[in-house]
Amino acid sequence: MLASKVSCASKARVVSSVRRSSRRPSVSKSSSKGGVRGSSNVVIAAQVTLDATTGLQVPHGGTLVDLMETDAAKHADLKASCNRTIECSDRNACDVELLVVGGFSPLTGFLNEDDYNSTVENMRLTSGDLFGLPIVMDTDSEDIKAGDKVLLTYQGEDLAVMEVESKYVPDKAKEALNCYGTSSIEHPGVLMISTERGKYYMGGKVTGLKLPTRVFPCATPAEVRATLPPNADVVAFQCRNPIHRAHYELFTRALDAENVKDECVCLVHPTCGPTQGDDIPGIVRYQTYEVLAKEVDNPKIRWAYLPYSMHMAGPREAIQHMIIRKNYGASHFIIGRDMAGSKSSISGEDFYGAYDAQDLAKANAAELNMDTVPSLNIVYTEEKGYVTADVAEKDGLEVMKLSGTKFRKMLRGGEDIPEWFAFKSVIEVLREAS
């Protein structure tokens, strides 16, 4: 363990780059109703209870938060009350948007020091509600203090007003170890909190003025909920990359899982905010999803886009994703191998085990009133097309493989991509963007 308090004057001197400091993220044990930590290959039904009036999933904390001030006449007074201004980063803007629209329900603002410490240490807010990762506003300003009102701006737009309840020096070393399982800046999330975030964190209530202007539309939780069928299972699929054939097979087959009712839909809900530096830009990812939605034209699939900033925090981030999708109306969540995982930027070693995220999600599913659907290991075979890896091995089928490296090389070289691997419409978008 690193010392509990660290000097943050230069932002970057928070964590060591020593790989051996890694450990599993600190997590809360689920309540007695939270079920058992299950085998990675076993489905544990959480018996999801839907709202009796709406027939939809109950938001986290019981109420879907809406922080937007809809009376435009009050906007001028709100802005006039501000004595400070902060220009949001791309990540900050995503957090502000999800706070305002209720994606982070039950939060009504950025975490104060007590809630920050509780989330870091216990994966819970001081209210007792589960929460995967701390949502904070950061600054290097020495002048901002508790009691100030801060105008949060982004790319020339006034997004929100924040009432500063507390300003504190976070224990970033502890945050790194507990939330990301490592103090190594070889981890992209740890690198982010150590080099991108400021010396101070601030907590306090947020009042929305407008949502960020984006090229891709991001429907609010209320808007997504309005499109969902009542009394049906809603299986959410999270991704941050273009969807290829195997992904499509994975989430469509999830609708046939034993713990999913016949009346069901799949909510494909990709993140389009900042991710890892080498990921495809959000706007390009959005374009691939749009053309794919038209190509497959599947009535059991709903598409929406999430303005979320990825942390690559593995198990902790899986819990965060479950909470967000619960707020958007999902009753079930597909958990893939090494979900939201990352590799060392130097050694290429995985920071998390293949099933760490699945196990933590299952352990807390009942408390979240969610059910998990472990992702199948889907492979393409010459004889039978897409089947599970178990079936391919059992039947002695010839498995066709195409590595990500080879795929990118073929894409750059203008070579034909096998149709069993990728959708033509997606390939066309990726070629145009490259």
Phi, psi and omega in degrees: 000143173277166176302149186289335178239137181228149174288130184245017187303326181257013181066311192279341188273059184250324188226158177271158177260023182273120185297329186291352178281358181293151173202173177292145177301145176288129183226157178278142171285140180291159177292176183300335178273004186278358177084192185246151172292116188261167171299147182295346182252008183246133176274125177250110183291131181262358179052070183293133177254125180265157178299130185294333182275312185268338186073017181242169177301143177279132179299157179297127183089352175102338183224136176280115183287141174223108185259006183283129172276107186276345179276100183300334181295336181273349184297318182298318179293320178299314180292324180293335181283349184279135176249001177219158176225138175233129173274120183286145168283174176302319180293314178304316182298321176298316180296317178301314182299315182290330173296311186296318185273353178095008177297333178258020177311137015267014182295140174246010179175185178289151187291132171284179187298319181295314180292324176300309182297320180296319180293316179298315186280321191239357186059034178216148170285167178296340176289345184100347180291139175298142173204129190286311186225147181289136177255111188225154169258133183248158178201156170257357184294130175276343188275327181294137182220167177302137182101342178288155171247127188245129174275121180264117183245161179204115176050048175085003181244145175270109186274314189196167173245130179247129174266112186286111178272321179210149176230131189209158174269112183286154172273086186292331177295316178293319178301317180297311183293317184284320186271326184250350178078008182202154173255013184274131176283004168288346176271128185298327179290319178293320176300321180295310184290335182272330185245336181265320183281151183282182183294324184249151167251153178228145176235153177158166183296145179240135173242123184280142175252316175199160177271153179302143175281121183235151176292324179258137181285138177240099180297141179286165176305318180297321180292319179294316180302325182294342181264353187271143179287136179290151176059028176240155174283135178244110184261113183269140177237121179260136173208163178228010180231166174304148181269123177253182188303317182296321177298316182298316177299321183298307186280337174285324177290335178300333179292344178260007181298153184300329183264018177244130181291162177298322177277103186202159172222160175252124175264103176277115193229071184290148171277134180241013177269193180299140176229219175284154185301331184264008178283159177293137182306148183304319182294323178290318177301316179302316181296324178293323180292321182296314181290327179291320179302320179289322183293315184277327176044055183259116183294345180269003179245129175249141183242135174208161185238140188248122179277068187242142178263115182291140177251346183058040186266015173058236184304315180298321181287332175299319176296318179300316180295321179297316180297315180298313182292329173301317179293333177274000173109003183283143174257337182230154181220129178280124180249116181272171174298133178050047182300135180056026180276171179209166180244155175301134180290350180252306186268340184078006181285141178292140176277337184231157174287157185301329185245011180301314181294318179299316183295316180293321179297316179297320182296334184246003185299314184296319179296327179277358184057041178233162173235144181258148175236099179300138182286140178283150174273096186265134176229158178258132180240150180298324187276318189236010182072218183280127175218171174286155181300326179298317180294317180300318180291316182298319184268000179066038183276154179274115182273128177269136182230146174215111183289158177299321179297314179296320179299313181296323178295316178295322180296313179295324183277000179073017180285158177290130177266130180304136181293338177290340183269316188219156176281140181302318183297321179292317179300319180300317179296315181295323178294317181296327183277341185277000000 
